[in-house]
Amino acid sequence: NGANLTATIDSGGFSGGIDASLTLGPVTADVALQLAVSNGDVSAALDLTATGPVSSTDIIDAIGASTSGVDAGIADVTLNQIALHVAVDKPQAAAASVTVSLFGDASLTVNSGTFDAQMLFRTETGSSSLLVAGRLTSPTLQELDPTIPFDWNLPDIALVASNQAATLAYADLDTPTQLYFAPVLCDDPADATTCGDLELTQGLVIQALIDLPDDLQDQLGDLGITVTGPLDVTGTLPILGGTELSLEVALPEVLGSDSDLVKSGQVSFRIATDTVTRQVEASIDGTMVFRVTRASADACDGTE
């Protein structure tokens, strides 16, 4: 669709780049290439972002493959977005550092249920850092197969594996890393000023959001406990040089009506150990507000 070329030459060296936007069927791709040479230091970067959606049936049709005997309504894969960042920095008096970052966003539809998946892979040779992350948003069982006699919400799962602990400013992240973490770091992903820092823990962190079954929620309701939201379970495993082994369970937020015993609250439980020092920590955090009828009142007056 067009390209822009920039170039600057001065006594210290050269800097320039080219960026272009291409449209191929349902895919729009933005490509940018930057090159700079300054006083013997060389840096180059390639960024590519391709946005769909492109379904598996589109790909099959594009390559002219036969679809006879294939029911496209049973399962379909849709590629929503791909982003690639490759950067090379070569100081005059030091070894080169190479950064590769890749983000992918795809959906798998089975019957009327859809799995949404995002993935990030990032490695940097200069700091020997490795970051792998993924998240999966799941449908219900009956959306996958209407013949199943009961219906459960499958858990949403996310994981982040890093060989280094770090705090990184959102503005310093490359495009694929920003795309992956924007939903959890930014109030408004379109506005970088609303985004917080990325806190990385050395090791593997796994988080699962589990909806409580309806029958369990009904039983809690009979006890005057009305819960909203999922059970949040987070575990850390000591891999990639990490030493923390921990498990944290955050109970759903409790919001009671005027007649419920529990007015509001949210509680989490955490236990952790350091696999090197063998130090163990356990904690219970949160608040819980109960309604208690005062002896001088016929009913709870709402004060805490």
Disulfide bonds with the S-S distance in Angstrom:
Cys186-Cys195 1.95
